[in-house]
Amino acid sequence: MAGETIQQGDLKAPGGTPRPTPLAMCPMAAMCKGMMERPPSGFFAMLAGTVMIALGILIFFEPRVVVWIIGGAFVLFGTALFMMANFLRRLGVQVRDT
């Protein structure tokens, strides 16, 4: 027993059922795996980091720009909330119709 290697599928939960694999536990795992396999997702992450550094430097030299950045963020978040509410409303209609 001490010298045996345990395969991931061999692990059992307390009730005797096999434990799910890590991919089965996370519903976003397939999407995240696909994003990591495609090169553009890394490019966009680096682009976002570059923009954040540039904004930080801009704030350092011109502190009044913080107000404009926060205002733009509020407009962006508000638009995103409207889009999410519209999506959830349409999803609720589809669920009720089925």
C-alpha positions in Angstrom: 0.0 0.0 0.0 2.7 2.5 0.9 4.6 2.0 -2.3 1.6 2.1 -4.6 0.9 5.1 -6.8 -2.6 6.4 -6.9 -4.1 7.4 -10.2 -6.5 10.4 -10.2 -9.5 8.3 -11.2 -8.8 5.9 -8.3 -9.4 8.5 -5.7 -12.7 7.9 -3.9 -14.9 10.3 -2.0 -16.1 9.4 1.5 -19.3 7.9 0.0 -17.3 5.5 -2.2 -18.0 7.4 -5.5 -15.1 8.6 -7.6 -14.1 12.2 -7.2 -14.6 14.4 -10.2 -11.6 15.5 -12.2 -10.6 19.1 -11.7 -12.1 19.9 -15.2 -15.4 18.6 -14.1 -15.4 20.7 -10.9 -15.0 24.1 -12.7 -17.6 25.0 -15.3 -15.3 27.6 -16.7 -12.3 25.3 -17.2 -13.0 24.4 -20.8 -13.3 28.1 -21.7 -10.1 29.0 -19.8 -8.2 26.1 -21.4 -9.3 27.3 -24.8 -8.2 30.9 -24.0 -4.8 29.7 -22.9 -4.3 27.6 -26.0 -5.0 30.5 -28.4 -2.3 33.1 -28.7 -4.5 36.3 -29.0 -5.7 35.9 -25.4 -2.2 36.4 -24.1 -1.8 39.4 -26.4 -4.9 41.0 -25.0 -3.8 40.4 -21.4 -0.5 42.2 -22.2 -2.3 45.0 -24.0 -4.5 45.5 -20.9 -1.4 45.6 -18.7 0.3 48.1 -21.0 -2.8 50.4 -20.9 -2.9 50.2 -17.1 0.8 51.2 -16.8 0.2 54.1 -19.3 -2.8 55.3 -17.2 -0.7 55.1 -14.1 2.0 57.2 -15.6 -0.5 59.7 -16.9 -2.1 59.9 -13.4 1.4 60.5 -11.9 2.0 63.5 -14.2 -1.6 64.9 -14.3 -3.6 63.9 -11.2 -6.8 65.6 -12.5 -7.1 62.8 -15.1 -8.3 60.5 -12.3 -11.7 62.1 -12.3 -12.1 61.5 -16.0 -10.9 57.8 -15.7 -13.4 57.2 -12.8 -16.2 58.8 -14.8 -15.4 56.7 -17.9 -15.3 53.6 -15.7 -18.8 54.5 -14.3 -20.2 54.9 -17.8 -18.6 51.6 -18.8 -19.9 49.7 -15.8 -23.3 51.2 -16.2 -23.5 50.1 -19.8 -22.3 46.6 -18.8 -25.0 46.4 -16.2 -27.7 47.4 -18.7 -26.4 44.8 -21.1 -26.4 42.1 -18.4 -29.9 43.0 -17.2 -31.1 42.8 -20.8 -29.5 39.4 -21.2 -31.0 38.1 -18.0 -34.4 39.4 -19.0 -34.2 37.6 -22.4 -32.9 34.5 -20.7 -35.9 34.5 -18.2 -38.3 34.8 -21.1 -36.7 31.9 -22.9 -36.9 29.7 -19.7 -40.5 30.6 -19.1 -41.4 29.8 -22.7 -40.0 26.3 -22.6 
